[in-house]
Amino acid sequence: MRYFVSPLAILNINQTKIIENILINRTSLYFSLVLYTSTVQTIIAQHLDRCKGNLTCQIKMIPLNTTRVVWKHQTSSIVPDYRLDQSWKSDTLQHYTTYFTIECSTNETCNRLHANLQQYPQIFHAFYFEYTLLHSRKRIDIKITNDHVLGTKLYSRLRDMQLSPPHNHLSIRYLFRETMDDLVLQILNSAKLFNGCTDEREQLKKSIMEKLAIETEVLSEHSTVWDFVYWHNAYSSRPDRLIKTLNEYMLLWKSDEQHRSESYQPVTPAVGSLISHRRPSDDEDADGRIRFRRSFFLASMSNKRSPSNFSVLESSMMNMYKKNLDYIDFSDNKYSLKPIILYKMNLDSFQNETQVIYAKLTNNQQDSIYSVPIRFIDDKKF
């Protein structure tokens, strides 16, 4: 029979050294940790012989993947004169002795710590040896059904979305990419499936998205697709509506040039002058929409044509444009829609709760971290 033993993590005080690295002008204290010894193997074998009779047993240290030493004092951190290297190190060669270092601010501080340790090794009571195991894998059965989709809050919002007649009985919805990402995240949370590495999660999200919806390119703000679009941002106008409003503003601007005072010199909106490296926040954008609508109303009234109204109107329009640079283009004094990818969903296709949308059996690597306090043993033969 074969038995595996966890690492001992015994501080070998006699092997502690002060190392001066002239290449980087840094002094460090070098510590040695004993993880496993033949003495331990013999003691365990003798114990097993007494318990198991004459059975032959193999005793080995458990295979390690990575190791490090950390400080776990409950109330205090290490003083600034010393810095512990807590980075992970590969240990796939299965060394029975490892090391760790503490960098010192000066040679004197290293000498003081070395002398203190020789007299009182217990000052290391807050140091722990941590390790991960080699090839720790777990089989995961991933299965996502329509029931997981129906259980999300976003699906309920899509179902409750009010459509204008004669489309109010249809179950087609178009979603922006941000909304699709949110829906897939809610589905994964509903199915309690968010293990694995980042690459695996992204591939899983992509596969589910392909099962839920069909990519559709929209080229115009006049497309009938917009009647079925779920707009995800409550702080900003939907692109097609905003484009129509901005173009109405441009017509107003042109038709009322003769009413503006000579002292008011508006700047013709151009792409170069409107683009800003800083996008307005949601709060700024919400305020901008309110000012935009109020200014548009005032500027449109024949008895309210004033430079100040048009100035506020122009400023509000510019903020709206900057907020939606991803969706809106400006050329030839006209706003238009940039090509947009939307995701088409048929909500009625998820009514069969038990229907499987995605299923896969995968091996998922689990890097659990194990921790052992560093020990101090006076018996040199050990």
The 8 nearest C-alpha neighbors of each residue, nearest first, counted from 0:
[[1, 56, 57, 55, 2, 54, 58, 51],
 [0, 2, 57, 56, 58, 3, 59, 55],
 [3, 1, 58, 57, 59, 4, 0, 56],
 [2, 4, 61, 59, 60, 58, 5, 1],
 [5, 3, 60, 61, 59, 6, 2, 58],
 [4, 6, 61, 60, 7, 3, 34, 35],
 [7, 5, 34, 8, 35, 60, 4, 61],
 [6, 8, 34, 9, 35, 5, 33, 371],
 [9, 7, 34, 373, 33, 32, 6, 374],
 [10, 8, 374, 33, 32, 7, 373, 375],
 [9, 11, 32, 12, 375, 374, 31, 33],
 [12, 10, 31, 13, 14, 32, 9, 33],
 [11, 13, 15, 14, 10, 117, 31, 30],
 [14, 12, 11, 15, 16, 117, 31, 10],
 [13, 15, 12, 11, 31, 16, 30, 29],
 [16, 14, 30, 12, 29, 13, 31, 11],
 [17, 15, 29, 28, 18, 14, 30, 113],
 [16, 18, 28, 27, 29, 19, 109, 15],
 [19, 17, 27, 26, 28, 16, 20, 29],
 [18, 20, 26, 25, 21, 27, 17, 24],
 [19, 21, 25, 22, 24, 23, 26, 18],
 [20, 22, 24, 23, 19, 25, 26, 18],
 [23, 21, 20, 24, 25, 19, 26, 18],
 [22, 24, 21, 25, 20, 26, 19, 27],
 [25, 23, 21, 20, 22, 26, 19, 105],
 [24, 26, 20, 23, 19, 27, 21, 102],
 [27, 25, 19, 103, 18, 20, 102, 106],
 [28, 26, 102, 18, 103, 101, 17, 29],
 [27, 29, 17, 101, 100, 16, 18, 109],
 [28, 30, 100, 16, 15, 17, 99, 27],
 [31, 29, 15, 99, 98, 100, 28, 32],
 [30, 32, 98, 11, 97, 14, 10, 15],
 [33, 31, 10, 97, 9, 8, 98, 96],
 [34, 32, 96, 9, 8, 35, 95, 10],
 [33, 35, 7, 6, 8, 95, 96, 32],
 [34, 36, 95, 33, 7, 6, 60, 39],
 [37, 35, 38, 39, 40, 95, 34, 33],
 [36, 38, 40, 39, 41, 35, 42, 381],
 [39, 37, 41, 36, 40, 42, 381, 380],
 [40, 38, 42, 36, 37, 41, 43, 35],
 [39, 41, 37, 43, 38, 42, 44, 58],
 [40, 42, 44, 38, 39, 43, 45, 37],
 [43, 41, 39, 45, 44, 40, 38, 46],
 [42, 44, 46, 40, 45, 41, 39, 47],
 [45, 43, 41, 47, 46, 42, 48, 40],
 [46, 44, 48, 42, 43, 47, 41, 49],
 [45, 47, 43, 49, 44, 48, 42, 50],
 [46, 48, 50, 44, 49, 45, 51, 43],
 [49, 47, 45, 52, 51, 46, 50, 44],
 [48, 50, 46, 47, 52, 51, 45, 53],
 [51, 49, 47, 48, 52, 46, 45, 53],
 [52, 50, 48, 47, 49, 54, 53, 46],
 [51, 53, 48, 49, 54, 50, 47, 55],
 [52, 54, 48, 55, 51, 49, 50, 56],
 [55, 53, 52, 51, 56, 48, 0, 47],
 [56, 54, 53, 0, 57, 48, 1, 52],
 [57, 55, 0, 1, 54, 58, 44, 2],
 [56, 58, 1, 2, 0, 59, 55, 44],
 [59, 57, 2, 3, 1, 40, 56, 60],
 [60, 58, 3, 4, 61, 2, 57, 40],
 [59, 61, 4, 3, 5, 62, 6, 35],
 [60, 62, 3, 4, 5, 59, 63, 6],
 [63, 61, 133, 132, 60, 93, 64, 91],
 [64, 62, 132, 133, 90, 131, 65, 91],
 [63, 65, 133, 132, 91, 131, 90, 89],
 [64, 66, 89, 90, 88, 131, 130, 87],
 [67, 65, 130, 88, 87, 129, 89, 90],
 [66, 68, 87, 129, 85, 128, 86, 88],
 [67, 69, 128, 127, 85, 129, 126, 99],
 [70, 68, 127, 85, 126, 71, 128, 67],
 [69, 71, 126, 125, 72, 127, 68, 76],
 [72, 70, 125, 73, 126, 69, 127, 76],
 [71, 73, 125, 74, 75, 70, 76, 126],
 [74, 72, 71, 75, 125, 76, 70, 124],
 [73, 75, 72, 76, 71, 77, 125, 70],
 [76, 74, 72, 73, 77, 78, 71, 70],
 [75, 77, 78, 72, 74, 70, 71, 73],
 [76, 78, 79, 81, 75, 82, 70, 80],
 [77, 79, 80, 81, 76, 82, 75, 83],
 [78, 80, 81, 77, 82, 104, 76, 103],
 [81, 79, 104, 78, 103, 82, 108, 105],
 [82, 80, 103, 79, 102, 78, 104, 101],
 [81, 83, 102, 101, 84, 103, 79, 80],
 [82, 84, 101, 85, 102, 100, 81, 69],
 [83, 85, 86, 100, 101, 82, 99, 102],
 [86, 84, 69, 68, 67, 83, 87, 70],
 [85, 87, 84, 67, 88, 68, 66, 69],
 [86, 88, 67, 66, 65, 85, 89, 68],
 [89, 87, 65, 66, 67, 90, 86, 64],
 [88, 90, 65, 91, 64, 66, 87, 92],
 [91, 89, 65, 64, 92, 93, 63, 88],
 [90, 92, 64, 93, 89, 63, 65, 133],
 [93, 91, 90, 94, 89, 63, 64, 62],
 [94, 92, 91, 90, 95, 63, 62, 64],
 [93, 95, 96, 92, 97, 90, 34, 91],
 [94, 96, 35, 34, 33, 93, 97, 36],
 [97, 95, 33, 94, 34, 32, 31, 98],
 [98, 96, 32, 31, 33, 94, 95, 99],
 [99, 97, 31, 30, 32, 100, 29, 96],
 [98, 100, 30, 29, 31, 68, 84, 101],
 [101, 99, 29, 28, 84, 30, 27, 83],
 [100, 102, 83, 28, 82, 27, 84, 81],
 [101, 103, 27, 82, 81, 26, 28, 83],
 [104, 102, 81, 27, 105, 109, 26, 80],
 [103, 105, 80, 81, 108, 102, 106, 26],
 [106, 104, 107, 108, 103, 109, 26, 25],
 [107, 105, 109, 108, 26, 110, 103, 104],
 [106, 108, 110, 105, 109, 111, 104, 103],
 [109, 107, 111, 105, 110, 106, 103, 112],
 [108, 110, 106, 112, 107, 111, 103, 113],
 [111, 109, 113, 107, 108, 112, 114, 106],
 [110, 112, 108, 114, 109, 113, 115, 107],
 [113, 111, 115, 109, 114, 110, 116, 108],
 [114, 112, 110, 116, 111, 115, 109, 117],
 [113, 115, 117, 111, 116, 112, 110, 118],
 [116, 114, 112, 118, 113, 117, 119, 111],
 [117, 115, 120, 119, 113, 118, 114, 112],
 [118, 116, 114, 115, 119, 120, 113, 12],
 [117, 119, 115, 116, 120, 114, 113, 121],
 [118, 120, 116, 121, 117, 115, 122, 114],
 [121, 119, 116, 122, 123, 117, 118, 375],
 [120, 122, 123, 119, 124, 375, 116, 374],
 [123, 121, 120, 124, 119, 116, 125, 115],
 [122, 124, 121, 125, 126, 120, 373, 116],
 [123, 125, 121, 122, 126, 373, 372, 374],
 [126, 124, 72, 71, 123, 70, 127, 122],
 [127, 125, 70, 123, 124, 69, 373, 71],
 [128, 126, 372, 373, 69, 371, 68, 129],
 [127, 129, 68, 371, 370, 372, 67, 373],
 [130, 128, 370, 67, 369, 66, 68, 127],
 [131, 129, 66, 369, 65, 368, 67, 370],
 [130, 132, 368, 64, 65, 367, 63, 366],
 [133, 131, 63, 64, 135, 62, 134, 130],
 [132, 134, 64, 63, 135, 62, 131, 91],
 [135, 133, 136, 132, 364, 64, 365, 366],
 [134, 136, 133, 365, 364, 132, 366, 137],
 [137, 135, 364, 363, 365, 134, 362, 138],
 [136, 138, 363, 362, 364, 139, 365, 135],
 [137, 139, 362, 361, 363, 140, 136, 360],
 [140, 138, 361, 360, 141, 362, 137, 363],
 [139, 141, 360, 359, 142, 361, 138, 358],
 [142, 140, 359, 358, 360, 139, 143, 192],
 [141, 143, 358, 357, 140, 359, 144, 355],
 [142, 144, 357, 356, 355, 358, 147, 190],
 [143, 145, 355, 356, 146, 354, 147, 353],
 [146, 144, 352, 148, 349, 147, 354, 149],
 [145, 147, 352, 149, 144, 148, 150, 353],
 [148, 146, 150, 145, 149, 144, 186, 189],
 [149, 147, 145, 146, 150, 151, 186, 154],
 [150, 148, 146, 147, 151, 154, 145, 349],
 [149, 151, 147, 148, 146, 152, 189, 154],
 [152, 150, 153, 154, 149, 148, 185, 186],
 [153, 151, 155, 154, 156, 150, 185, 149],
 [152, 154, 156, 155, 151, 182, 157, 185],
 [153, 155, 157, 156, 151, 152, 149, 158],
 [156, 154, 158, 152, 153, 157, 159, 151],
 [157, 155, 153, 159, 158, 154, 160, 152],
 [156, 158, 154, 160, 155, 159, 153, 229],
 [157, 159, 155, 156, 160, 154, 346, 170],
 [160, 158, 156, 157, 155, 161, 154, 162],
 [159, 161, 157, 158, 156, 162, 229, 155],
 [162, 160, 159, 163, 167, 158, 157, 227],
 [163, 161, 167, 166, 160, 164, 226, 227],
 [162, 164, 167, 166, 165, 161, 226, 227],
 [165, 163, 166, 167, 162, 168, 161, 226],
 [164, 166, 167, 163, 168, 162, 169, 226],
 [167, 165, 164, 168, 169, 163, 162, 226],
 [166, 168, 162, 164, 163, 169, 165, 161],
 [169, 167, 166, 170, 165, 162, 164, 163],
 [170, 168, 166, 167, 171, 162, 172, 165],
 [169, 171, 346, 345, 347, 172, 168, 158],
 [172, 170, 345, 344, 169, 346, 227, 173],
 [171, 173, 227, 344, 343, 228, 170, 345],
 [174, 172, 228, 343, 342, 227, 341, 229],
 [175, 173, 342, 341, 229, 178, 228, 179],
 [174, 176, 341, 178, 177, 342, 179, 173],
 [177, 175, 179, 178, 180, 174, 341, 342],
 [178, 176, 180, 175, 179, 181, 231, 174],
 [177, 179, 181, 175, 176, 180, 174, 182],
 [180, 178, 176, 182, 181, 177, 183, 174],
 [181, 179, 177, 183, 178, 182, 176, 184],
 [180, 182, 178, 184, 179, 183, 185, 177],
 [181, 183, 179, 185, 184, 180, 178, 153],
 [184, 182, 186, 180, 185, 181, 179, 187],
 [185, 183, 181, 187, 186, 182, 180, 188],
 [184, 186, 188, 182, 183, 187, 151, 189],
 [187, 185, 189, 183, 184, 188, 147, 148],
 [188, 186, 190, 184, 192, 189, 185, 191],
 [187, 189, 191, 185, 190, 186, 184, 192],
 [188, 190, 186, 187, 191, 147, 185, 150],
 [189, 191, 187, 188, 192, 186, 147, 143],
 [192, 190, 188, 189, 187, 193, 186, 194],
 [193, 191, 187, 190, 194, 188, 141, 189],
 [192, 194, 191, 187, 195, 200, 188, 190],
 [195, 193, 192, 196, 200, 363, 199, 191],
 [194, 196, 363, 199, 200, 197, 193, 364],
 [195, 197, 199, 198, 200, 194, 364, 363],
 [196, 198, 200, 199, 201, 195, 202, 194],
 [197, 199, 201, 200, 196, 202, 195, 203],
 [200, 198, 202, 196, 197, 201, 195, 203],
 [201, 199, 203, 197, 202, 198, 204, 196],
 [202, 200, 204, 198, 203, 199, 205, 197],
 [201, 203, 205, 199, 200, 204, 206, 198],
 [202, 204, 200, 206, 201, 205, 199, 207],
 [205, 203, 201, 207, 202, 206, 208, 200],
 [204, 206, 202, 208, 203, 207, 201, 209],
 [207, 205, 203, 209, 208, 204, 202, 210],
 [208, 206, 210, 204, 209, 205, 203, 211],
 [207, 209, 211, 205, 210, 206, 204, 212],
 [210, 208, 206, 207, 211, 212, 205, 213],
 [211, 209, 207, 208, 212, 356, 206, 357],
 [212, 210, 208, 209, 207, 344, 213, 356],
 [213, 211, 344, 343, 342, 209, 210, 208],
 [214, 212, 343, 342, 215, 209, 344, 211],
 [213, 215, 342, 341, 343, 340, 212, 216],
 [216, 214, 341, 340, 342, 213, 217, 343],
 [215, 217, 340, 339, 341, 218, 338, 214],
 [218, 216, 339, 338, 219, 340, 215, 341],
 [217, 219, 338, 216, 336, 339, 337, 220],
 [220, 218, 221, 222, 336, 217, 335, 338],
 [219, 221, 239, 222, 336, 218, 335, 242],
 [222, 220, 219, 223, 239, 225, 224, 218],
 [221, 223, 224, 219, 220, 225, 217, 218],
 [224, 222, 225, 226, 221, 227, 220, 219],
 [223, 225, 222, 226, 227, 228, 173, 217],
 [226, 224, 228, 227, 223, 222, 239, 220],
 [225, 227, 224, 223, 228, 162, 163, 166],
 [228, 226, 172, 225, 224, 173, 229, 171],
 [229, 227, 173, 225, 172, 226, 174, 230],
 [230, 228, 174, 173, 231, 227, 172, 157],
 [231, 229, 232, 228, 237, 174, 175, 233],
 [230, 232, 229, 178, 233, 175, 177, 174],
 [233, 231, 234, 235, 230, 236, 237, 281],
 [232, 234, 235, 231, 236, 230, 285, 281],
 [235, 233, 285, 232, 281, 284, 236, 282],
 [234, 236, 233, 232, 237, 284, 285, 281],
 [235, 237, 241, 238, 240, 234, 233, 232],
 [236, 238, 240, 239, 241, 230, 235, 232],
 [239, 237, 241, 240, 242, 236, 326, 327],
 [240, 238, 220, 242, 241, 237, 243, 336],
 [241, 239, 243, 242, 238, 237, 244, 236],
 [240, 242, 238, 244, 243, 239, 236, 245],
 [243, 241, 245, 239, 244, 240, 334, 238],
 [242, 244, 246, 240, 241, 245, 247, 239],
 [245, 243, 241, 247, 242, 246, 248, 240],
 [246, 244, 248, 242, 247, 243, 241, 249],
 [245, 247, 249, 248, 243, 244, 242, 334],
 [248, 246, 244, 250, 245, 249, 243, 251],
 [247, 249, 245, 251, 246, 250, 252, 244],
 [250, 248, 246, 252, 251, 247, 253, 245],
 [251, 249, 247, 253, 252, 248, 254, 246],
 [252, 250, 248, 254, 249, 253, 255, 247],
 [251, 253, 249, 250, 255, 254, 248, 256],
 [254, 252, 250, 251, 255, 256, 249, 248],
 [255, 253, 251, 252, 256, 250, 257, 249],
 [254, 256, 258, 257, 252, 253, 251, 259],
 [257, 255, 258, 259, 253, 254, 252, 251],
 [256, 258, 255, 259, 254, 260, 253, 261],
 [259, 257, 255, 256, 260, 304, 305, 306],
 [258, 260, 256, 257, 306, 261, 305, 263],
 [261, 259, 262, 263, 258, 306, 305, 257],
 [260, 262, 263, 259, 264, 258, 306, 257],
 [261, 263, 260, 264, 259, 306, 265, 307],
 [264, 262, 261, 260, 306, 265, 259, 310],
 [263, 265, 262, 266, 261, 260, 259, 306],
 [266, 264, 263, 267, 310, 313, 309, 268],
 [265, 267, 268, 264, 269, 313, 272, 310],
 [266, 268, 269, 265, 332, 272, 313, 264],
 [269, 267, 266, 273, 270, 272, 317, 332],
 [270, 268, 272, 271, 273, 267, 329, 332],
 [269, 271, 273, 272, 274, 329, 268, 330],
 [272, 270, 269, 273, 274, 268, 275, 329],
 [271, 273, 269, 270, 274, 268, 275, 266],
 [274, 272, 270, 271, 317, 269, 275, 321],
 [273, 275, 271, 272, 321, 270, 276, 324],
 [276, 274, 277, 273, 321, 278, 272, 271],
 [275, 277, 278, 274, 321, 279, 273, 322],
 [278, 276, 275, 279, 321, 274, 280, 322],
 [277, 279, 322, 280, 276, 321, 275, 318],
 [280, 278, 283, 284, 322, 277, 281, 318],
 [279, 281, 283, 282, 284, 278, 322, 285],
 [282, 280, 284, 283, 234, 285, 279, 235],
 [283, 281, 285, 284, 280, 286, 234, 279],
 [284, 282, 280, 286, 281, 285, 279, 287],
 [283, 285, 287, 281, 282, 286, 279, 280],
 [286, 284, 282, 288, 287, 234, 283, 281],
 [287, 285, 283, 289, 284, 288, 282, 290],
 [286, 288, 284, 290, 285, 315, 289, 291],
 [287, 289, 291, 285, 286, 290, 292, 284],
 [290, 288, 286, 291, 292, 287, 293, 285],
 [291, 289, 293, 287, 288, 292, 294, 286],
 [290, 292, 288, 315, 294, 289, 293, 312],
 [291, 293, 295, 289, 294, 290, 296, 288],
 [294, 292, 290, 296, 295, 291, 289, 297],
 [295, 293, 297, 312, 291, 296, 292, 290],
 [294, 296, 292, 298, 293, 297, 291, 299],
 [295, 297, 299, 293, 294, 298, 292, 300],
 [298, 296, 294, 299, 300, 295, 303, 293],
 [297, 299, 295, 304, 300, 296, 308, 303],
 [298, 300, 296, 297, 295, 301, 304, 251],
 [301, 299, 303, 297, 302, 298, 296, 304],
 [300, 302, 303, 304, 299, 298, 297, 258],
 [303, 301, 300, 304, 305, 297, 298, 299],
 [304, 302, 300, 301, 297, 305, 298, 299],
 [305, 303, 298, 302, 301, 300, 258, 308],
 [304, 306, 308, 307, 303, 309, 259, 298],
 [307, 305, 309, 308, 263, 259, 310, 260],
 [308, 306, 310, 309, 305, 311, 312, 263],
 [309, 307, 311, 310, 305, 306, 298, 294],
 [308, 310, 312, 306, 307, 311, 313, 298],
 [311, 309, 307, 313, 312, 308, 306, 314],
 [312, 310, 314, 308, 313, 309, 315, 307],
 [311, 313, 309, 294, 315, 310, 314, 291],
 [312, 314, 316, 310, 311, 315, 309, 317],
 [313, 315, 311, 317, 316, 312, 310, 318],
 [316, 314, 291, 318, 312, 287, 317, 313],
 [315, 317, 313, 319, 314, 318, 312, 320],
 [316, 318, 320, 314, 319, 315, 273, 321],
 [319, 317, 321, 315, 320, 316, 322, 314],
 [320, 318, 316, 322, 317, 321, 315, 323],
 [319, 321, 317, 323, 318, 322, 316, 324],
 [322, 320, 318, 323, 324, 319, 274, 317],
 [321, 323, 319, 320, 278, 324, 318, 279],
 [324, 322, 320, 325, 321, 326, 327, 319],
 [325, 323, 327, 326, 321, 322, 320, 328],
 [326, 324, 323, 327, 337, 322, 328, 321],
 [325, 327, 337, 324, 323, 336, 238, 328],
 [328, 326, 336, 324, 337, 335, 323, 325],
 [327, 329, 335, 334, 337, 336, 330, 326],
 [330, 328, 334, 333, 270, 335, 332, 327],
 [329, 331, 332, 333, 334, 328, 270, 269],
 [330, 332, 333, 329, 334, 269, 335, 328],
 [333, 331, 330, 329, 334, 249, 268, 269],
 [332, 334, 331, 330, 329, 246, 335, 249],
 [335, 333, 329, 328, 242, 246, 330, 327],
 [334, 336, 328, 327, 329, 242, 333, 337],
 [337, 335, 327, 219, 220, 328, 326, 338],
 [336, 338, 326, 327, 328, 339, 335, 218],
 [339, 337, 218, 217, 336, 216, 340, 219],
 [340, 338, 217, 216, 337, 341, 218, 326],
 [339, 341, 216, 215, 217, 214, 342, 338],
 [342, 340, 175, 215, 174, 214, 173, 216],
 [343, 341, 214, 174, 173, 213, 212, 215],
 [342, 344, 173, 213, 212, 172, 214, 341],
 [345, 343, 212, 172, 171, 346, 173, 342],
 [346, 344, 171, 347, 170, 348, 172, 343],
 [347, 345, 170, 348, 344, 349, 171, 158],
 [346, 348, 349, 345, 350, 170, 171, 344],
 [347, 349, 346, 345, 350, 351, 344, 145],
 [350, 348, 145, 347, 351, 346, 352, 149],
 [349, 351, 352, 347, 348, 145, 346, 149],
 [352, 350, 349, 354, 353, 145, 348, 146],
 [351, 353, 146, 145, 354, 350, 144, 349],
 [354, 352, 351, 144, 145, 355, 146, 350],
 [353, 355, 144, 352, 351, 145, 356, 349],
 [356, 354, 144, 357, 143, 353, 145, 358],
 [357, 355, 144, 143, 354, 145, 210, 358],
 [356, 358, 143, 355, 142, 207, 359, 144],
 [359, 357, 142, 141, 143, 356, 355, 360],
 [358, 360, 141, 140, 361, 142, 357, 139],
 [361, 359, 140, 139, 141, 138, 358, 362],
 [360, 362, 139, 138, 363, 359, 140, 141],
 [363, 361, 138, 137, 139, 136, 364, 360],
 [362, 364, 137, 136, 195, 138, 361, 365],
 [365, 363, 136, 135, 137, 366, 362, 195],
 [364, 366, 136, 135, 367, 363, 137, 195],
 [367, 365, 131, 368, 364, 135, 132, 136],
 [366, 368, 365, 131, 369, 132, 135, 130],
 [367, 369, 131, 130, 366, 129, 370, 132],
 [370, 368, 130, 129, 131, 367, 371, 132],
 [369, 371, 129, 128, 127, 130, 368, 372],
 [370, 372, 128, 127, 129, 373, 8, 369],
 [373, 371, 127, 128, 374, 126, 370, 8],
 [372, 374, 8, 127, 9, 126, 128, 371],
 [373, 375, 9, 10, 372, 8, 376, 7],
 [376, 374, 10, 9, 377, 373, 120, 121],
 [377, 375, 378, 374, 9, 379, 381, 10],
 [376, 378, 379, 375, 381, 380, 12, 11],
 [377, 379, 380, 381, 376, 375, 11, 9],
 [380, 378, 381, 377, 376, 11, 13, 12],
 [381, 379, 378, 38, 377, 376, 36, 37],
 [380, 379, 378, 38, 39, 36, 376, 377]]
